Amino acid sequence: MLAMAEAEQPPKEDLSVGPLSVLSESVKKNCQVLINCRNNRKLLARVKAFDRHCNMVLENVKEMWTEAPKAGKGKAKAKSINKDRFISKMFIRGDSVIMVLKNPA
């Protein structure tokens, strides 16, 4: 039978294993991750905090995406353009996150 103090505490989640271990390691080691988002943009950033829903507070974010210029009538197909921008601090909601990768560097 569990002691009264043990029964009242919620079970602790072990973040050293499983899918959230990538985010946990990134916070501890202050290393970069690449986040693939639902709006087809990529974020290269350092994770400051996260929760089990993959909501994240990010720092030093480089947002990258590709834009296809609109083609006029009778013109040849235009080349797509890679764009990026820097954001110093960002909160990202977890439902827009598809995948999180460790930076191999």
Secondary structure, 3 states (H helix, E strand, C coil): CCCHHHHHCCCCCCCCCCCCHHHHHHHHHCCEEEEEECCCCEEEEEEEEECCCCCEEEEEEEEEEEECCCCCCCCCCCCCEEEEEEEEEEEECHHHEEEEEECCC
